[in-house]
Amino acid sequence: MGIKDIKKFNCALLAKWKWRLASEERGNWKDILISKYGSDLSPCHIPKKYLSWWWRDLSRACGEGVEDGWFKQALVWRVGSGDKVRFWDDAWMGSCKLISLYPMLFSISLDQRLTIGEVGE
C-alpha cells in the first residue's frame, strides 16, 4: 500500500538538510544558518536553549549528542585544492582532528584557523 514509517521519513528529510548544509556552496538559507550557528555542522559551543526547535530536531535526527553521531561519522572529506578544509579543525586525515591529536602544537601555532591550501603546497 506504500505507507511510510513517518519517523524514519522525517529523519531522512532532516538528514538531507544537514547534507545540503555540508555540501552546497551557496544559498541564502545557508548564510542565515551560518550567521546564527557558525560554520560548524554541530554547534556544540551554543547552549541548547538558544538553538531553534528545527536545529534541535536536525541534530537529534543525525545522532548528535551520542559521541559524533551517525551523520558526522559518515562524512568523508575530499581535500581537493584545500581551500575549504581547515587544517586543525576538520578531520581530513583519518577520523581525528589534528587539534585533538596535537593540542600542545596547536596551542603554539600562529596559524590556527588556516585551511590546508593556505598551510602548505
C-alpha positions in Angstrom: 0.0 0.0 0.0 3.0 2.3 0.2 2.6 3.6 3.8 5.8 5.1 5.0 7.3 4.9 8.5 6.8 8.6 9.2 9.5 8.8 11.9 12.2 7.3 9.5 10.9 9.5 6.7 11.2 12.7 8.8 14.7 11.6 9.9 15.7 11.2 6.3 14.4 14.6 5.3 16.2 16.3 8.2 19.5 14.5 7.3 19.0 15.8 3.8 19.1 19.4 5.2 22.3 18.5 7.1 23.8 17.1 3.9 22.9 20.2 1.9 24.5 22.4 4.6 27.7 20.4 4.3 27.9 20.0 0.6 26.3 23.1 -1.1 28.5 26.1 -1.8 26.0 28.9 -1.5 22.5 29.8 -0.6 20.6 32.4 1.4 19.3 29.7 3.8 22.8 28.5 4.4 24.1 32.1 5.0 21.3 32.5 7.6 22.2 29.3 9.4 25.9 30.1 9.4 25.3 33.6 10.8 23.2 32.2 13.6 25.1 29.0 14.5 28.5 29.3 12.9 30.2 27.4 10.2 30.4 24.2 12.2 27.9 21.5 11.3 27.4 20.8 15.0 27.2 24.0 17.0 28.3 22.5 20.3 29.5 25.8 21.6 25.9 27.2 21.6 23.8 26.3 24.7 20.9 24.1 23.7 18.3 26.6 24.9 19.4 29.1 22.2 19.0 26.6 19.4 15.8 26.6 17.4 13.5 23.7 17.6 14.3 22.9 13.9 18.0 22.8 14.6 17.5 20.6 17.7 15.4 18.1 15.7 18.0 18.2 13.0 20.8 17.4 15.5 18.7 14.7 17.1 17.9 13.0 13.8 21.5 12.9 12.8 22.5 11.2 16.1 24.4 14.1 17.7 24.9 14.1 21.4 25.9 10.4 21.2 29.6 10.8 20.5 29.9 12.2 17.0 26.6 10.8 15.7 26.0 8.7 12.6 25.9 11.6 10.2 29.2 13.1 11.2 30.8 9.6 11.2 29.6 9.0 7.6 31.1 12.2 6.2 34.4 12.0 4.5 36.5 15.0 3.4 37.7 15.2 -0.2 40.5 17.7 0.2 40.8 18.8 -3.4 42.6 22.2 -3.6 42.4 22.5 0.2 40.5 25.8 0.2 37.6 24.6 2.3 39.1 22.1 4.7 40.5 23.7 7.9 43.9 22.2 8.8 43.4 21.9 12.5 39.6 21.9 12.9 38.5 19.3 10.4 39.0 15.5 10.4 40.6 15.4 7.0 43.3 12.9 7.8 41.6 9.8 9.3 38.8 10.1 11.9 40.5 12.5 14.3 41.1 16.2 14.1 44.7 17.4 14.3 43.7 19.7 17.2 42.7 16.7 19.2 45.8 14.7 18.3 48.3 17.5 18.9 46.8 20.1 21.3 50.1 21.5 22.5 51.3 22.0 19.0 48.0 23.7 18.2 48.3 26.0 21.2 51.6 27.4 20.0 50.6 27.6 16.3 50.3 31.1 14.9 48.1 29.8 12.1 45.2 28.1 13.9 42.4 28.9 11.5 44.0 28.4 8.1 42.8 25.9 5.5 45.0 23.1 4.1 45.6 25.1 0.9 46.9 28.1 3.0 49.2 26.0 5.1 51.1 24.0 2.5 51.7 23.2 -1.1 
